[in-house]
Amino acid sequence: MDTSKSEQLFKKAQQYMPGGVNSPVRAFKSVGLTPLIIKKGQGSKLYDVNDNEFIDYVCSWGPLILGHSHPEVIDAVCTAAREGTSYGACCEKEIELAQLICEAFPAMDKVRLVNSGTEAAMSAVRLARAYTGRDKIIKFEGCYHGHADSFLIKAGSGMLTAGVPTSPGVPKALVEQTLVCKFNDLDSVKKAFMQSGPNIAAVIVEPIAANMGLITPRPGFLEGLREITRLYGSLLIFDEVITGFRVCYGGVQTLTQIEPDLTTLGKIIGGGLPVGAYGGKREIMDRVAPEGDVYQAGTLSGNPLAMAAGITSLKKLREPEFYERLKGMAYHLTDRMQSSFKAHNLNYSINRTGSLFSLFFTEQEVFDYESVLSCDTQKYALFYRELLQAGVYFPPSQFEVCFVSEAHSLNDIEKTAEEVDKVLDKI
Ligand code: KE4
């Protein structure tokens, strides 16, 4: 496969941007390749600057549940753009998106729109600290809530990929305010609350972890978090930046009926443009300025362009059988891959839920951070490189998840399954 143009352009990128990228996980370091420079996304496909075509399972890390350049989303963005891209003032579209989100999340009386998942999570934590008057938070090993200082401790996603789960530059005083527990291990949470309970403002959790590969909560784990936070008067924050509108027209909280105090969203609600959100019960959200005294702001928050993309996308997700169709495609593919593993006497595991899945190159059952660390990342890198050559674009990290979009056809699924089988022959 000729990727010469990507290589040339990436050299230039490295002159002007650290690592040649604007987000580390795109750097392809862990899979030992030069990143592809993408020219176009269309439906389920990505095209690089050498016009190589790939079936895309990254989908911009989750936002593109409708696939690339969905005609109705593009039309809505173009129409909005003709009326201006940002007013720095209230607009009707932000009200419409806020209403759509609150109607889809019963635990949300009110929502504040921001520009990224990081902004959403950092603002939700600030709000929880103000509301409770406490400073400490609990996060989980391998979970990722964006790059705000308080979260860069034993974090997942690009940090886990780079093997640097705790970032330099975070002041010790802040690190001490973040307690790290084990996902799917309630005892580790109980221990933290016994030690610091009265000082814990919030527990923030990805209710389905998707930044150390996909890990679903064991029965009782989320219920236990809800119970212990209530007991100690701490807030429970569900970080649904990935799972929001991905696992259903709502979130994990909709599927489990477990109501967090605050929810963070991103990705899908922006339809591919930069949007994040945090929301919850009125008595908490009314502490946010200018209603309350907890400050948070943003020049481009609620801009009409991003709102148009988000509104159009969410309305498409309300179509009957949307999520059932998506799950059907993803499960068809993962069933085929599971049988390929077996046919090659590989006891590797696949975790899946709805249109999300992860292949884990380990013989162990993967249910927490430790078991994820047993993965053979070199083997994943080899698998990745061969699959890319075959025209299938998986996430360039063992610790990210694959996404299926509405644009993925049965042909895409069959081709992917066949190419995975051939790659397993090779490696
Ligand atoms: P952003 O600031 O990247 O919009 O969102 C941060 C964030 C918050 N919470 C969860 C659960 C997330 O998954 C993310 C971001 N996800 C990663 C991929 N797993 C973004 C990809 C990247 O960093 O380039």
Residues whose N, C-alpha, C, O or C-beta is under 5 A from the ligand:
A	BS01	KE4	S23 V25 W61 S116 G117 T118 Y144 H145 G146 S157 E206 A210 N211 D239 V241 I242 G266
